[in-house]
Every structure is written in C-alpha cells, then in structure tokens.
C-alpha cells in the first residue's frame, strides 16, 4: 500500500498529452558499462583506448568529470541508481542481493506516465522488479566460449557472434527496433563489457601492451600490461555497440529528441580499483547527449552522485521526484554548468566476495574514508585476485620487489581513517589523516559522514558477512555460501556460526 501511495504522489500533477495528440516528451537511453574506469576513454583523457563513438557522443554533448557512484560494486550500484537511494537503504547492498519487490523505482513511474520501458543486456537486480519494465531482454552468456587457434582463424563470423553475445550488448539495437512507435521510450542498456574474464582476439587490431597506461599502484610488468590491453579491447568492443545505438536512433529519426546518458557501474577490475572507495573505484564517466537541448562540447565540474540520475529522468518526463529518493536532478547543470548541486557526495563499501564495511565523503578536492573493518586488508574482488595483474603483484610481494605505492591491498591491519588531497595527490597515495595541518578539515568531513549516516539510517550490522573466496588465490572456500536474499535467514546463520566460534 505504501508503495502505491508513493507512486501516486509522484504522478500527481502530471498531465499526459491531450487525447489524439502525440506525446512529445523526450526519449531516454541509459547505457551502463560494467567495470569501466572514469578516465579510460579517449574523451576523458586516455588517448590509448580507442573509443571513437563515445568520443563523438561527448563532443556533441556534455561531460561531468566529477560524477561519482554510491558504491563500487555491480548489483548494489545498479540497485542504488534505479531506486534513487543509497545502497544500504535498498536492502540490496551486498553483491547479488536482489532488489526487494517493495522498492520504488523511477522506471515504474516512467511506465505509469506513458513511457515504454525496456531493459537489455546484463540484468543484475533480481526477479522482483522485472515487472517495472515492459520488456526485459536478459543477456545469457552461459556456455559461450570464443574459438581459439585454427578454429578462430576459420570462424571469424562465428567468433564475432559469440563475442557480441558475451559483451551483453547484442540485444541493444534489436530492442530499440522493437519499440512501439507511438510512445516515448526509456531504455536501460547494460553491458557486460569490460567485466572479466577476458578473451583474446575480440578485435582485429588489438591494443598493444606497450601502449597501456598503468597507475602507480599496479606493478608494471609485461604480463600486467597484457592484462590491461585485453581490458582496453573490451572497452573498444563496447564502444562499437554505443555507436550502433546512436546510428539506429538517427536512422529512426528520433536522435534529436532522445536524451542519452552513458556511465559505468563501478571502477576497472584491477587492484585498488573496483570495490574500493578511491576515485578509481567510484568515479564514473558521465556523458550526456541531447542534440535538441545541449550545446556541443559542454562540461560541468559540479559534483554529481548516481542517486541524481533517477530524479533527472523523472524531470525529463515531467514528473516529480518522490520524497524517498535521496538525489537531486542534475538537469539544471545543463543550463548552468557552474551551479553547485552538492557540497559533498557519499559512497559506501559492503560485502563483495569478501567481508568489508567502508564509508567515504568527497568534495571537489578532498576525500575522507572510514574503514570500519580496519583489521582486514583492502583485498580486491575475487576475479581481480585471480587476474594476471594481481598474481604479478603477489609474486613481486613475495620476492620483496613490490613498490611502496603497490602495497595497499596487502596491508593488515589498514588505517582506520584515510584523508586525501585529490588535487595534489590524484592517485590517493599519501594519507593525510594524521597530518595536524588537516585536523580542522578532517573534523568537518567526519561530521559530514556522521550526519549522512544518521539521516540515511546507516547503522552497523550486528554480524559480519563471511568471506566467500580466499584472499590470496581468489578460489571458492570450502564453506562457501553465497549471501542469501533473505537477510533474516542470513542473520540466523551468521549468529549460529559465531556461537560455534565462541565455543
């Protein structure tokens, strides 16, 4: 009942097009990359990655270099976006927890107001909210393996078909073609690229290992560079699908009245990136294109949070933002890029393969990170632990050759608090939390975090979720149990576990 009342309140005051007249509200296309760093596009500062279509999208629209996600974890990030709330408010804050049926999404509001709504590609939100869309075309890559050796040489067409399916984007254009032509539409287009695992040979001209740009916190070895080059290849494959969607919009004659937003759900799947609250984990590419309304080549340095996406889409549709949503529409920045939308943005880290609990506050220059489980190392997700790049770091660590900037993920215990000057330390390598010159500023950020936690009811859970994988090898543990959707059942199991441990 509460869910219905909120929906009706949000729709209150909405006036649909008069009977017999076309609904001229803008179409909305929302494209989400999977594990893409904010600065690994040509248009965002990495000319070594070939992204011609995204570069063109940015050149014809507006970029927001200070856009941040609420979490650097796939499904919780998407749950936060679609509900306009922070992960811990969704009851889907841990990886693979499905979004409960009673959560309000901006999609159902668009649908109720007359939009045709569809999702295509990676579906990572659970079954309970699929009915918010008129159509869901979920990517299924089970069993798909790219041919290798002679088979790859002889079967390029087959290889392309399988590769496209593995990208999660092969239904993007088909669902656009299938839309009803008498309604405005909203498309949630979610890629699997550039998520691991990586295949070789997906591009005719692959990226060269010697051309990749490595951050200082990753060991620079030939094997690491090859791993990054394969990541670049997947970005370029994703870029091709973005281009195909843009071409189809133009072909259908609806490009000028279509609002396009491209982002990533979290940072790149490499050490000290994905799942962390450093900028490499939560900072996202944020490209808006709307030919009818946005001047080409625009840029706004205003802070944006991913909880602002839903309110913006609702404003485009002429709808009000429900009070349960935490974000604010960023559309005013399209008219005045210098406006201040937020003084601070907030992010969190919860269970993702490994137990952890971290919170962060950021303004335009400084970042405060609070590690609640500081007794644990800053282990990356299991697919990263198994990666070539991380195996190289473990090898160098064991040989005593790991550089200081590359030891972060192995430190145990780690600092309770971290504080960084992003302007002078963009890779967040110099922790200033103990610097007396930052004491006053640090207190301000602590207060901001405490206020946000109180206002959003962010309380520490009574039990800590157990690791699912080994932190050294990334392999499933013998007692592996995936987090249960039923949090009551999970709490019961954890309580029993800790009682046994206490005995």
Buried (B, 14 or more C-beta within 10 A) or exposed (E): EEEEEBBEEBBEEBEEEEEEEEBEBBBBBBBBBBBBBBBBBBBBEBEBBBBBBBBBBBBBBBBBBBBBBBBBBBBBBBBBBBBBBBBBBBBBBBBBBBBBEEBBBBBBBBBBBBBBBBBBBBBBBBEBBBEBBBBBBBBEBEEEEBBEEEEBEEBEEEBBEBBBBBBBBBBBBEBBEEBEEEBBBBBBBBBBBBBBEBBEBBBEEBBEBEEBBBBEBBBEBEBBBBBBBBBBBBBBBBBBBBBBBBEBBEEBEBBEBBBBBBBBBBBBBBBBBBBBBBBBBBBBBBBBBBBEBBEEEBEBBBBBBBBBBBBBBBBBBEBBBBEBBBBBBBBBBBEEBEEEBBEBBBBBBBBBBBBBBBBBBBBBEBBBBBBBBBEBBBBBBBBBBBBBBBBBBBBBBEEEEBEEBBEBBBEEEBBEBBBBBBEEEEBBBEBBBEEEEBEEBBEBBBEBBBEBBEEBEBEEBEBBBBBBBBBEEBEEEEEEEEBBBEBEEBBEBBEEBBEEEEE
